[in-house]
Amino acid sequence: MKKILTNKILKNYLILTITLFGIEMIFKAIENTSVLDWSSLRIFAGISIISLFLSIILSFCKKFISNIIVFLTVIIATIYAIAQAGFENYLGVYISINTSSQLGAVKEYVRDYLASFNSVFYIIAVPLILLIVYKIIEKYVLKDKKLNIHTKKEDWIARGISFVIVILLSVFYYFSLSLDFMQNEIQLIKTKKLFKNPSNPNIAVNQFGVEMFGVLDIKTAIFPVSETVNEVKFENLNNVNEEVTDFTRKIDDTLWQKASENESNIDYKTLNNYFMSRNITDKNEYTGIFEGKNLIVIMMESVNNIILDETYFPNFSKLYKNGWYWENTYSPRNSCSTGNNEMTGMISLYSIYRTCTANVYMKNKYDNSMFGLFNNKGYTTTSYHDYTEKYYYRSTIHKNMGSGKYYGVSDLGIDYNAEYKEWPSDVLLMDKASEIFTQNSPFMAWITTVSPHQPYYSDSELSKIYYNSFAQTGYPSNLKRYMSKLKVLDDSLGELLKILEEKGILDDTVIVLYADHYPYGLTNNEISKILGDGINKYNEIDRTPFVIYNSQMTPKTYSEYTSYVNILPTVANLFNLEYDPRVYMGTDLLSSDYHNKVVFADGSWQTPVGFYYASTGRMSYFTDERYTNEEIVAINSEVNNMIKYSNLAIKTNYFEHLSNEKKKYLENSENIEN
């Protein structure tokens, strides 16, 4: 056997395989994914290929160089795996090269990120530690005995055999991507497709391992995979309703059909077919109940259900107790959650999971955005945020979304500090913004707050204002700093209500409030001090408040599962705006067509029946009711299509293209008539 493989190749192969595979299995255990399933065999095969191939290359190097490269490989793999576990815990997603555009802007987050670390993550370093121990024993106990000397011919034979093994393992690995017994019937995205483009990191990490995901991530960053799709035909293309009622929403598709018939681009043609085939949600008894009223949408920075405590946050409590409150609302985390979730609230499309979508596609235009719909209704539209464009290019994004005018912190004349921990007061934001949007009627204003933003590990002006108010709670200092900042936001809501009442327009104004994400800078353990240990189950950490308030409405609490994707169509129906429900991935929450389901960024979903984990392809049930595999596959297909076609529409700037095509055919038809 010694004549078949040189000790050098075999030794490096064993060291790399054992340590790297050990890292993977520990990572799987920490991330609560199954260790004993077929994906582990695939991961082992992948690591064996990489380890053996690298060992062949190292056989040409001197021992000193070879040892350094082996150590560097294991060190990099260890640090990368620990970092990914930390990112998933902190942001709910695995980091990707596609989100690297934000690294410069969020370098201040490092301390918050490290502070959120669970000490168990460092167990991932055990294989590296064992390798160091082995090398010490080898050098000082075993005296690093000389290996058998082989002839050059024997070395080349060993390399040749090793290379053949690499090829055989690669063939097995390739077939493992599609072999029936190694597939999960209810997996959201097929393994083979995911290998080509790891568009969903959570599933990719589970199926290929965190280290192979890193390789695939680099590969797709250097050689981007085209998302071009083959033309797909969908049923119910003309959306002819069998029964016409007073609630039937009538939409003329003449221009759209004409544009689609003459479309040569396959992506655009497929998108036309997909959107035109979707259901047209009917009107209902809530249609137009707010018609003609003003609208203020407030996206609250870093807010979760801690704000429901009426003792500390009386102004928000007034809004949710006297308005419509959806108790099962979630703000799913994704790459660049604030910007992406703001974007989804405005256009009701799912952002691209591995991409800071709002920034990357900031030049896209959406006539059917919330701003666009209110513009068409004759409203004056404006938007506001009390910070700079350090993180998101809102002056461009909001303009292309249709905002008549965007006002940043400087435009509003609000003082700010460039230091990361100091944020402006949202009370000032409401004062300054209301001076502008109340000048016109009717108005639609979008306000994005900032005061509750992390960090919470150190004192700041806002974290000190109400810190002593929570002195007797026994809460950790980080939590009390956050709650002080949160109370500043609550003060701003009180300020807004006071201003609207003083101007005599409170009754004529609707306020919509939702959160971009839960407070990242707090650990689950800290948040559980108030919200309980239940936040550690499923995606409960992402549970956030959603309220629609008008001083004249009858309060009601809704139990439907929802997220920010449903805000736009719900508002559009309440204000009786002219809109096409098919172009939104959300649905009017008050419609009989609403499916009681919330979809998370990685394709996981939750209904009253249970929670589907996209990363593992498994269901967890809440009741005795069960889905069949066929039902799960059907729901997954719907979810996957909504995400896939949202992403394709964003990447191709589809809605601006469609708008231009419709205008072209409208002009042609008018010229013919003239």
C-alpha positions in Angstrom: 0.0 0.0 0.0 2.9 2.3 0.8 4.0 1.9 -2.8 0.6 3.0 -4.1 0.2 6.3 -2.3 3.0 8.4 -0.9 2.7 9.2 2.7 2.7 12.9 1.9 -0.4 12.8 -0.2 -2.3 10.4 2.1 -1.2 12.3 5.2 -2.3 15.7 3.9 -5.6 14.2 2.6 -6.4 12.7 6.0 -5.6 15.9 7.9 -7.6 18.1 5.6 -10.6 15.7 5.3 -10.8 15.0 9.0 -10.5 18.6 10.1 -12.7 20.1 7.4 -15.4 17.5 7.7 -15.2 17.9 11.5 -15.9 21.6 11.1 -18.9 20.8 8.9 -20.5 18.3 11.3 -20.0 20.6 14.3 -21.5 23.5 12.2 -24.5 21.3 11.3 -25.1 20.4 14.9 -24.8 24.0 16.1 -27.2 25.2 13.3 -29.7 22.5 14.3 -29.7 20.7 11.0 -29.6 17.0 10.7 -26.1 15.4 10.8 -27.3 11.9 9.9 -28.8 12.5 6.5 -27.7 12.1 2.9 -26.4 15.7 2.7 -23.6 14.7 5.1 -22.4 12.1 2.6 -22.5 14.7 -0.2 -20.5 17.1 2.1 -18.0 14.4 2.9 -17.5 13.6 -0.8 -17.1 17.3 -1.6 -14.5 17.8 1.1 -12.7 14.6 0.0 -12.4 16.0 -3.6 -11.1 19.3 -2.4 -8.7 17.7 0.1 -7.3 15.1 -2.3 -6.9 17.6 -5.1 -5.1 20.0 -2.8 -2.9 17.2 -1.5 -1.8 16.3 -5.0 -0.8 19.9 -5.5 1.0 20.0 -2.2 3.0 16.9 -3.1 5.0 19.1 -5.4 5.9 21.5 -2.5 8.4 21.3 0.2 7.2 20.0 3.5 7.4 23.5 5.2 5.3 25.1 2.5 2.9 22.2 2.5 2.3 22.5 6.3 1.7 26.2 6.0 -0.9 25.8 3.3 -2.7 23.0 5.2 -2.8 25.1 8.3 -4.0 28.2 6.5 -6.7 26.2 4.8 -8.0 24.9 8.1 -7.7 28.3 9.8 -9.6 30.1 7.0 -12.3 27.4 7.0 -12.7 27.6 10.7 -12.9 31.4 10.8 -15.3 31.4 7.9 -17.6 28.8 9.5 -17.6 30.7 12.9 -18.4 34.0 11.1 -21.2 32.4 9.1 -22.8 30.9 12.3 -22.5 34.4 13.9 -24.1 36.2 10.9 -27.0 33.7 10.7 -27.6 34.2 14.4 -27.3 38.0 14.1 -29.0 38.7 10.8 -30.9 35.5 10.1 -29.0 35.0 6.8 -25.6 33.6 5.8 -23.4 36.4 4.4 -22.6 36.4 0.7 -20.1 38.2 -1.5 -23.2 39.7 -3.2 -23.8 41.8 -0.1 -20.2 43.0 0.2 -21.2 46.4 -1.0 -22.5 47.1 2.5 -19.2 46.2 4.2 -17.8 49.7 4.2 -21.0 51.1 5.6 -21.5 48.6 8.3 -18.0 48.3 9.7 -19.3 50.0 12.8 -21.5 46.9 13.4 -18.5 44.7 14.2 -18.6 45.2 18.0 -22.4 44.6 18.0 -21.9 41.5 15.8 -19.3 40.0 18.1 -21.3 40.9 21.2 -24.2 38.9 19.8 -22.0 35.7 19.5 -23.1 32.6 21.2 -20.1 31.0 22.9 -21.1 27.6 21.4 -20.0 28.9 18.0 -16.4 28.6 19.1 -16.7 24.8 19.3 -16.3 24.9 15.5 -12.6 25.6 16.3 -12.1 22.2 18.0 -10.8 20.4 14.8 -8.2 23.2 14.4 -7.2 22.9 18.0 -6.8 19.1 17.6 -4.7 19.6 14.5 -2.4 22.0 16.5 -2.1 19.4 19.3 -1.4 16.6 16.7 1.4 18.7 15.1 3.0 19.4 18.5 2.9 15.7 19.4 4.3 14.8 16.0 7.2 17.2 16.4 8.1 16.8 20.0 6.9 13.3 21.0 7.1 11.3 17.8 10.2 13.4 16.8 8.7 13.9 13.3 10.1 10.6 12.0 11.2 10.5 8.4 8.8 9.1 6.0 9.7 6.4 3.5 11.5 7.7 0.5 9.9 7.0 -2.8 11.2 7.2 -6.3 9.9 9.9 -8.7 8.2 7.2 -10.7 6.3 5.9 -7.6 5.4 9.5 -6.7 3.9 10.1 -10.2 2.0 6.8 -10.0 0.5 7.9 -6.6 -0.5 11.2 -8.0 -2.1 9.6 -11.0 -4.1 7.2 -8.8 -5.1 10.0 -6.6 -6.3 12.1 -9.6 -8.4 9.1 -10.8 -10.0 8.9 -7.3 -10.7 12.7 -7.6 -12.5 12.1 -10.9 -14.5 9.2 -9.5 -15.5 11.2 -6.4 -16.5 14.1 -8.7 -18.7 11.8 -10.8 -20.4 10.5 -7.6 -20.8 14.1 -6.3 -22.4 15.2 -9.6 -24.9 12.3 -9.5 -25.6 12.9 -5.8 -27.2 16.2 -6.9 -30.0 14.4 -8.7 -30.0 10.8 -7.3 -33.5 10.1 -6.0 -32.5 8.6 -2.7 -30.4 11.7 -1.9 -33.2 14.2 -2.6 -35.8 15.7 -0.3 -39.2 15.6 -2.1 -40.4 18.7 -0.3 -37.2 20.8 -0.7 -37.9 24.3 -1.9 -35.2 24.4 -4.6 -33.8 21.3 -6.4 -30.3 20.5 -5.2 -28.8 20.4 -8.7 -30.2 23.8 -9.6 -28.9 25.2 -6.2 -25.4 23.9 -7.0 -25.4 25.8 -10.2 -26.5 29.0 -8.4 -26.6 29.0 -4.6 -29.3 31.7 -4.7 -30.7 30.5 -1.3 -27.7 30.3 1.1 -29.7 28.6 3.9 -30.6 25.6 1.7 -27.2 25.6 0.0 -25.3 25.5 3.3 -27.4 22.6 4.5 -27.0 20.6 1.3 -23.4 21.3 0.4 -21.8 22.5 3.7 -20.7 25.9 4.7 -17.2 25.5 3.1 -18.6 24.4 -0.3 -21.1 27.2 -0.1 -18.2 29.6 0.2 -16.6 28.1 -2.9 -19.8 28.3 -4.8 -20.4 31.8 -3.6 -17.0 32.9 -5.0 -17.6 31.0 -8.2 -20.9 32.7 -8.9 -19.4 36.1 -8.0 -16.6 35.6 -10.6 -18.8 33.9 -13.1 -22.4 35.1 -12.6 -25.1 32.7 -13.4 -27.7 34.0 -15.8 -31.3 33.9 -14.5 -32.7 33.7 -18.0 -35.7 31.4 -18.0 -37.4 29.5 -20.8 -40.7 30.8 -21.9 -43.4 29.4 -19.5 -47.1 29.2 -20.2 -49.5 29.8 -17.3 -53.1 28.9 -17.0 -55.9 31.4 -16.7 -54.0 33.9 -18.8 -57.0 36.1 -19.5 -58.4 35.9 -16.0 -62.0 35.6 -17.0 -64.2 35.4 -13.9 -67.0 33.0 -14.2 -69.3 35.2 -12.0 -69.4 39.0 -12.1 -70.6 40.7 -9.0 -70.6 44.2 -7.6 -67.2 43.4 -6.0 -65.6 42.3 -9.3 -62.5 44.3 -10.1 -62.5 45.0 -13.8 -59.2 45.5 -15.5 -58.6 46.1 -19.2 -55.6 43.9 -20.4 -55.7 45.1 -24.0 -52.5 47.0 -23.9 -50.7 44.4 -21.8 -51.8 41.6 -24.1 -50.6 43.6 -27.1 -47.3 44.3 -25.5 -46.9 40.6 -24.6 -47.8 39.4 -28.1 -45.0 41.5 -29.6 -42.5 40.9 -26.9 -39.3 39.2 -28.2 -37.4 39.0 -24.9 -38.0 35.6 -23.2 -37.6 37.0 -19.7 -40.2 39.8 -20.3 -42.5 37.4 -22.1 -42.4 34.9 -19.3 -43.0 37.6 -16.7 -46.0 38.9 -18.8 -47.4 35.4 -18.8 -46.8 34.9 -15.1 -48.3 38.2 -13.8 -51.2 38.1 -16.2 -52.1 34.6 -15.1 -52.3 35.6 -11.4 -55.6 36.0 -9.6 -57.4 39.4 -9.7 -58.4 40.0 -6.1 -62.0 41.3 -5.9 -63.1 44.3 -4.1 -64.8 43.8 -0.7 -66.8 45.6 2.0 -63.6 47.5 3.0 -62.9 48.9 -0.4 -62.6 52.7 -0.3 -63.4 53.2 3.4 -60.5 55.6 3.6 -61.0 57.1 0.2 -59.9 60.7 0.1 -58.1 60.6 3.5 -54.4 61.4 4.0 -51.9 58.6 4.6 -48.8 58.4 6.7 -46.7 55.2 6.5 -44.1 54.9 9.2 -41.4 52.2 9.0 -40.1 51.9 12.5 -36.4 51.2 12.9 -35.5 48.1 15.0 -38.9 47.6 16.6 -40.4 44.4 17.9 -43.3 43.6 20.3 -41.5 45.1 23.2 -43.2 48.3 22.1 -46.6 46.8 23.0 -46.0 47.6 26.7 -48.5 50.4 27.4 -46.7 51.4 30.6 -43.6 52.5 28.8 -44.9 53.2 25.3 -48.3 54.8 25.7 -48.5 56.5 22.3 -47.9 53.3 20.3 -50.4 51.5 22.6 -53.0 54.1 21.8 -52.5 53.5 18.1 -52.6 49.7 18.2 -55.4 49.4 20.8 -57.6 51.9 18.9 -56.7 50.7 15.4 -56.5 47.5 13.5 -53.7 45.3 14.8 -52.3 42.2 13.2 -50.9 40.1 16.0 -49.2 37.5 13.8 -47.0 39.9 11.8 -43.4 39.2 10.9 -40.6 41.3 9.4 -38.4 38.6 7.9 -34.7 39.4 7.9 -32.6 39.3 4.8 -29.5 40.9 3.3 -29.7 44.7 4.1 -33.0 44.3 5.9 -33.8 48.0 6.4 -33.4 49.0 2.8 -34.9 45.8 1.3 -37.9 45.7 3.6 -38.6 49.3 3.0 -38.5 48.5 -0.7 -40.8 45.6 -0.4 -43.3 47.7 1.6 -43.3 50.2 -1.3 -43.6 47.7 -4.2 -44.8 44.4 -2.7 -42.1 42.3 -4.4 -39.7 40.0 -2.6 -36.2 41.4 -2.6 -33.2 39.3 -3.8 -32.0 37.2 -0.9 -28.2 37.5 -1.4 -28.2 41.1 -2.6 -28.6 44.5 -1.1 -31.5 44.9 -3.6 -32.6 48.4 -2.8 -29.1 49.8 -3.6 -28.0 47.5 -6.4 -31.2 48.1 -8.4 -31.8 51.7 -7.2 -32.4 53.0 -10.8 -35.4 50.7 -11.3 -38.7 52.5 -11.7 -42.1 51.3 -10.5 -45.2 53.1 -11.7 -47.2 50.7 -9.6 -45.4 51.5 -6.3 -47.4 53.0 -3.4 -46.2 56.4 -4.4 -47.2 55.8 -8.0 -50.8 54.8 -7.0 -51.3 57.8 -4.8 -49.8 60.1 -7.5 -52.3 58.8 -9.9 -55.1 59.6 -7.4 -53.9 63.2 -7.2 -52.1 63.1 -3.9 -49.0 65.0 -3.0 -46.4 62.4 -2.1 -43.3 62.9 -0.1 -40.8 60.7 1.9 -38.5 61.4 4.9 -35.6 59.9 6.9 -33.6 61.4 9.6 -30.1 60.2 8.5 -27.7 60.4 5.6 -27.3 58.1 2.6 -24.4 56.3 4.2 -26.3 53.0 4.1 -29.0 53.4 1.4 -29.3 55.8 -1.5 -32.8 56.9 -0.7 -32.7 60.2 -2.7 -32.4 58.0 -5.8 -34.4 55.0 -4.7 -37.5 57.0 -3.5 -37.5 59.2 -6.5 -37.6 56.2 -8.8 -40.3 54.7 -6.6 -42.4 57.8 -7.4 -42.0 59.9 -4.3 -42.7 63.5 -5.3 -39.8 64.6 -3.0 -37.4 62.9 -0.7 -36.1 64.7 2.4 -33.0 63.4 4.1 -31.6 64.6 7.4 -29.9 67.6 5.9 -32.9 68.6 3.9 -34.9 68.6 7.1 -32.4 70.8 8.9 -31.8 68.2 11.6 -28.4 68.1 13.3 -26.8 64.7 13.2 -23.5 63.1 14.3 -21.4 61.0 12.0 -20.5 58.8 15.0 -22.2 55.5 14.7 -23.7 55.4 18.2 -25.4 58.8 18.0 -28.7 59.0 16.1 -31.0 62.0 15.6 -34.3 62.1 17.5 -37.4 60.9 15.7 -39.3 63.6 17.6 -37.5 66.2 15.5 -38.2 64.1 12.4 -42.0 64.2 13.0 -41.8 68.0 13.7 -39.8 68.8 10.6 -41.6 66.3 8.3 -45.1 67.4 9.4 -44.3 71.0 8.5 -43.9 69.9 4.9 -46.5 67.2 4.2 -49.4 69.0 6.0 -49.1 71.9 3.5 -51.0 70.0 0.9 -54.2 67.9 1.0 -54.7 65.1 0.3 -51.1 63.9 1.1 -49.3 60.6 1.3 -46.1 60.7 3.4 -43.6 57.8 4.0 -41.5 58.2 7.1 -38.5 56.0 8.0 -37.3 56.5 11.6 -33.9 55.9 13.1 -33.8 56.5 16.8 -34.0 52.9 18.1 -31.1 51.9 15.9 -28.2 49.9 17.5 -25.7 50.0 19.1 -27.0 49.2 22.6 -23.7 48.1 24.1 -22.6 51.7 24.9 -24.2 54.9 26.1 -25.5 57.5 23.7 -27.6 60.6 24.0 -30.8 58.8 23.2 -30.0 55.7 25.3 -29.5 57.9 28.4 -32.7 59.9 28.1 -35.0 57.3 29.6 -32.4 54.8 30.9 -33.4 55.4 34.6 -37.0 54.8 33.8 -36.1 51.1 33.5 -33.8 51.1 36.6 -36.1 48.9 38.7 -36.8 46.3 35.9 -33.6 44.3 36.5 -33.1 44.2 32.7 -29.6 44.0 31.2 -28.0 47.4 30.4 -28.2 46.7 26.7 -31.9 46.2 26.9 -32.5 49.3 29.0 -30.5 51.4 26.4 -32.6 50.0 23.6 -35.9 50.7 25.5 -34.8 54.3 26.1 -34.3 54.7 22.4 -37.6 53.0 21.7 -39.3 55.4 24.1 -37.9 58.3 22.0 -39.7 56.7 19.0 -42.8 56.5 21.0 -42.5 60.1 21.9 -42.3 60.9 18.2 -45.6 59.1 17.6 -47.2 61.2 20.4 -45.8 64.3 18.8 -47.2 63.3 15.4 -50.7 62.7 16.9 -50.5 66.1 18.7 -49.6 67.9 15.5 -52.3 66.3 13.4 -54.9 67.1 16.1 -53.8 70.7 16.4 -54.1 71.1 12.6 -57.5 69.6 12.7 -56.6 66.7 10.3 -56.3 63.7 12.6 -59.7 62.3 11.7 -58.9 62.7 8.0 -55.5 60.9 8.3 -54.7 57.2 8.3 -51.4 56.0 9.9 -49.8 52.7 9.0 -46.9 51.5 11.1 -44.6 48.5 10.6 -41.1 47.5 11.5 -38.1 46.9 9.3 -36.7 44.2 11.6 -36.3 43.2 15.3 -33.4 45.0 17.2 -30.3 43.2 15.9 -28.0 44.5 18.6 -29.8 42.6 21.3 -29.3 38.9 21.9 -32.2 36.4 22.0 -31.4 36.0 25.7 -31.8 39.7 26.3 -35.0 40.0 24.3 -36.5 36.9 26.1 -36.3 38.8 29.4 -39.4 40.6 28.2 -40.9 38.5 25.4 -40.2 35.1 26.9 -38.3 32.0 25.6 -40.8 31.5 22.8 -38.8 33.8 20.6 -36.2 31.0 20.2 -38.7 28.8 18.4 -39.3 28.9 14.6 -38.8 32.5 13.4 -40.5 34.1 16.4 -37.6 36.5 16.9 -38.9 38.2 13.7 -42.4 38.8 15.1 -43.1 42.6 14.9 -46.1 44.9 15.2 -48.2 46.1 12.3 -51.0 48.7 12.8 -53.5 50.6 10.7 -54.9 53.5 12.6 -57.6 56.2 12.1 -59.2 58.0 15.0 -62.7 57.2 13.6 -62.2 53.5 13.1 -63.6 50.6 15.2 -60.6 48.8 16.9 -60.0 45.2 15.9 -57.3 42.6 16.3 -56.6 40.2 13.4 -54.9 36.8 13.7 -53.9 36.3 10.0 -50.2 35.6 9.4 -48.7 38.5 7.4 -45.6 40.6 6.6 -44.7 43.9 5.0 -45.3 42.4 1.5 -49.1 42.7 2.1 -49.2 46.4 3.1 -49.4 47.9 -0.4 -52.3 46.0 -1.8 -54.2 46.3 1.6 -53.7 50.1 1.6 -54.6 50.3 -2.1 -57.9 48.6 -1.5 -58.8 50.7 1.6 -58.2 53.9 -0.3 -60.0 52.6 -3.5 -56.9 53.3 -5.6 -56.7 52.1 -9.2 -54.4 49.1 -9.1 -53.9 45.7 -10.6 -53.6 43.1 -7.7 -51.7 40.7 -10.0 -48.5 42.8 -10.1 -48.0 42.5 -6.3 -46.7 39.4 -4.4 -48.7 40.5 -1.4 -52.5 40.3 -1.1 -55.1 42.5 0.4 -55.3 41.2 4.0 -59.0 42.0 4.2 -59.8 40.0 1.0 -61.5 36.6 1.0 -58.7 35.6 -1.4 -56.0 36.1 1.3 -54.0 32.9 2.1 -53.2 32.8 5.8 -49.5 32.5 5.4 -46.3 34.4 6.0 -43.2 33.8 3.8 -39.7 34.3 5.1 -36.7 35.5 3.1 -35.2 32.0 2.6 -38.5 30.6 1.4 -39.6 29.2 4.8 -43.2 29.8 5.6 -45.7 29.6 8.4 -49.4 29.0 8.6 -51.8 28.2 11.5 -51.0 24.6 10.7 -47.2 24.7 11.1 -43.8 26.0 10.1 -41.9 24.8 7.0 -38.1 25.1 7.3 -36.7 25.8 3.9 -33.1 25.2 5.0 -33.8 21.6 6.0 -37.0 20.9 4.0 -39.0 19.8 7.0 -42.3 20.7 8.5 -43.0 21.3 12.2 -46.7 21.2 13.1 -48.6 23.3 15.7 -51.8 21.1 15.7 -53.0 17.6 14.8 -53.7 18.8 11.3 -51.1 17.7 8.7 -50.2 18.6 5.2 -49.6 15.9 2.6 -46.3 16.0 0.7 -48.3 17.0 -2.4 -49.8 20.0 -0.5 -46.3 21.1 0.8 -44.9 20.8 -2.7 -47.8 22.9 -4.0 -47.2 25.6 -1.4 -43.5 25.5 -2.1 -44.1 25.9 -5.8 -46.2 29.0 -5.2 -43.7 30.5 -2.8 -40.8 29.7 -5.1 -42.6 31.3 -8.0 -43.4 34.4 -6.1 -39.7 34.8 -5.0 -38.3 33.8 -8.4 -40.5 36.1 -10.5 -40.1 38.9 -8.1 -36.3 38.6 -8.4 -36.5 38.4 -12.2 -38.8 41.4 -12.4 -36.3 43.4 -10.3 -33.2 42.3 -12.1 -34.7 43.1 -15.6 -36.4 46.3 -14.5 -39.5 44.7 -15.8 -42.1 47.2 -14.6 -40.5 50.2 -16.3 -40.2 48.2 -19.5 -43.8 47.1 -19.3 -44.9 50.7 -18.6 -43.0 51.9 -21.7 -44.4 49.2 -23.9 -48.0 50.0 -22.8 -47.4 53.7 -23.5 -46.0 52.8 -26.9 -49.1 50.8 -27.9 -51.5 53.4 -26.4 -49.8 56.1 -28.5 -50.1 53.9 -31.6 -53.8 53.3 -31.0 -54.5 57.0 -30.5 -52.6 57.9 -33.7 -54.7 55.3 -35.6 -57.9 56.8 -34.2 -56.8 60.3 -35.2 
